[in-house]
Amino acid sequence: MKTYFGLFYLTIFIVISACGKVPTSEPKQPIPSFVGDFENGNVSSFHYLVVDTTKNTQIVTSPVRKGKYALKNRLNPNDYVNNGFRTELAIYNSAFYKSEGYYAFSFYIDSNYTDYAYNLICQWQDLPYYIQGETWEPSPSLHGSPPPIALIYVNETLELKMNDSPSTNTKTFLVGESLSIEKGKWYDVVAHIYWNDNNTAFQEIWINGKPITPFNGVDHKYYYRNLFNRTGNYFKFGQYRGKDKTEHSNIIYFDEVNIGSTYNEVTP
């Protein structure tokens, strides 16, 4: 649960010592470019939300979307990290208040993937509102609600889900239509997002070059707020099941995880 502290200096101390990354709410900060193509042969450029990087996040030479290497992401039934069943890699400082960016990754559902329940393969997760005294406490706890934006693999389909409340899990909704996903095939995701805490915010998402956000009469930007506060969000990908344990060990491959300022900069 988020907790509040009345003393300013205590808040600053806790925030800095807890994570070393303190996003600000200054508007229109440029989002740093990021290249995560795994061509360095490791996952050292990411923040780990996994039980064991040697088992959950392995670098492989096949299948590969581009280059020589890709990531093999394995979620086992007992992989429980930070109050949830997950094996995720995160990129901090990647979604600021009143900033705009492009995010991309490629994924490949292993042909032996057997579960049909929901699995978040990427999410833009909200952060505590540090300047108002919020912190991760304990380290961290679930907010009690889904992230503002997530792509969810469920029943062999991909869904774009948004959430309208930071304090409940009953305010999620589907954006557009579910997309059928074939196992054993690469899919390229590109997301163009403008971050704000009101409905000037938008998200525009393509799968294999085709928009999955609905046409609004002009373009495929879906206007809806995507920040719960002005600290911003951060980007995670992998597998996340919340409190619901997976029945089997499941594998998803990832490649070409990029962040930039244009579509052409990030797309594989």
SVG drawing of the C-alpha trace seen along z (x, -y; Angstrom):
<svg xmlns="http://www.w3.org/2000/svg" viewBox="-15 -21 43 49">
<polyline fill="none" stroke="black" stroke-width="0.4" points="0.0,0.0 1.2,-3.5 2.0,-5.3 2.4,-9.0 5.0,-10.8 4.5,-14.2 8.2,-15.1 9.7,-16.2 13.2,-15.1 12.2,-11.7 10.3,-11.3 13.3,-12.3 15.6,-10.0 13.3,-7.0 12.8,-7.6 16.5,-8.0 17.6,-5.0 14.8,-2.8 15.4,-2.8 18.0,-5.4 15.7,-6.6 13.5,-9.5 11.5,-10.7 10.3,-14.3 7.1,-15.8 8.6,-18.5 6.6,-18.4 7.9,-17.7 11.1,-16.0 12.7,-14.1 12.4,-10.4 15.9,-8.8 16.4,-6.5 17.0,-2.9 18.3,0.1 17.6,3.5 18.3,5.9 20.3,8.4 23.2,8.3 25.5,7.7 24.7,11.2 23.1,10.3 20.3,8.4 22.5,6.0 20.8,2.9 17.5,3.8 16.2,3.8 15.4,7.4 12.0,8.5 12.8,12.2 13.7,15.1 16.8,16.2 18.3,14.5 20.1,17.7 16.8,19.6 14.1,17.1 15.9,14.8 18.3,16.6 20.0,15.3 19.4,17.6 20.4,17.8 17.1,19.2 14.4,18.1 15.7,14.6 13.8,11.7 16.8,9.7 20.6,10.0 22.2,12.9 20.4,13.0 17.0,12.9 15.7,13.3 14.0,16.5 11.6,15.6 10.4,18.4 7.7,18.1 7.4,21.1 4.5,21.8 6.4,20.7 8.2,17.6 7.0,15.1 8.7,11.6 7.5,8.4 4.0,9.6 3.2,11.2 3.9,14.2 6.2,12.7 9.4,12.8 9.9,9.2 12.6,6.8 12.0,3.1 13.2,-0.2 12.9,-3.2 12.8,-6.8 10.8,-5.9 7.4,-7.7 7.3,-11.3 4.4,-13.7 3.6,-15.6 6.2,-13.7 5.9,-11.7 7.7,-8.6 7.8,-5.5 8.2,-2.0 8.8,1.2 9.4,4.9 9.0,8.2 7.5,11.3 7.2,15.0 4.9,17.3 6.6,20.7 4.7,23.5 4.5,25.4 2.9,22.6 -0.1,24.2 -2.0,21.8 -5.0,19.9 -5.4,17.5 -4.3,13.8 -0.6,13.0 0.7,9.4 3.5,9.4 4.1,5.7 2.9,2.9 3.5,-0.8 3.2,-0.7 2.4,-3.7 4.8,-5.0 4.3,-6.5 3.8,-10.3 7.1,-11.1 6.7,-14.8 3.6,-14.3 5.3,-11.9 4.3,-8.5 6.8,-5.7 7.0,-2.0 6.2,-0.5 6.9,2.3 9.4,2.8 7.2,2.6 3.6,3.6 1.0,3.9 -1.1,0.7 -4.2,2.8 -5.0,2.1 -3.8,3.0 -1.4,0.7 -2.7,-2.3 -1.7,-0.4 -1.0,3.2 -0.8,5.7 -2.2,9.0 -1.9,12.5 -5.0,14.5 -6.7,17.5 -4.4,17.2 -5.3,13.5 -3.6,10.2 -5.6,7.5 -4.8,3.8 -6.2,3.0 -6.3,-0.3 -7.2,-1.1 -9.1,-4.1 -8.3,-3.9 -5.1,-3.4 -7.0,-1.9 -9.3,0.9 -9.1,3.7 -12.7,3.2 -12.0,0.2 -10.1,1.9 -11.4,1.9 -10.5,3.2 -9.3,0.8 -10.2,1.9 -10.6,5.6 -8.6,8.7 -6.1,9.9 -5.6,13.6 -2.0,14.7 -0.3,17.7 2.3,19.6 5.7,20.0 5.6,16.7 7.2,13.3 5.0,10.2 6.3,6.7 4.8,4.1 5.2,0.4 3.4,-2.0 3.3,-5.8 2.3,-7.4 1.8,-10.9 1.7,-10.9 -0.7,-13.0 -3.1,-12.8 -6.1,-14.1 -7.7,-13.0 -5.3,-14.9 -3.1,-11.8 -3.1,-9.3 -1.9,-5.8 -1.4,-4.6 -0.3,-1.0 0.6,1.1 1.1,4.9 3.2,5.9 2.6,2.5 -1.2,2.5 -2.9,0.3 -4.9,2.0 -6.1,-1.2 -9.5,-2.2 -9.8,-4.8 -11.1,-8.1 -12.1,-9.7 -8.7,-11.2 -6.1,-8.7 -5.7,-5.8 -4.8,-7.8 -6.9,-6.7 -7.3,-9.7 -7.6,-8.7 -5.5,-9.6 -2.6,-7.3 -1.0,-8.7 -2.4,-8.4 0.0,-11.1 2.7,-13.3 5.7,-11.2 5.1,-9.2 5.2,-5.5 7.9,-2.9 8.0,-0.2 8.1,3.5 8.0,6.6 8.0,10.4 5.3,12.3 3.1,11.2 0.2,13.0 -0.5,10.9 -1.7,13.2 -2.7,16.0 -0.2,18.8 0.4,20.3 -0.3,24.0 2.7,24.8 6.1,23.4 5.6,21.1 8.1,19.5 7.8,16.3 10.7,15.0 11.5,11.3 13.7,9.2 14.3,5.6 13.1,3.8 13.6,0.2 12.5,-3.3 12.9,-6.4 11.4,-9.5 10.1,-8.2 8.5,-5.1 11.4,-4.3 13.9,-4.7 12.3,-1.8 10.7,0.6 12.7,3.7"/>
</svg>
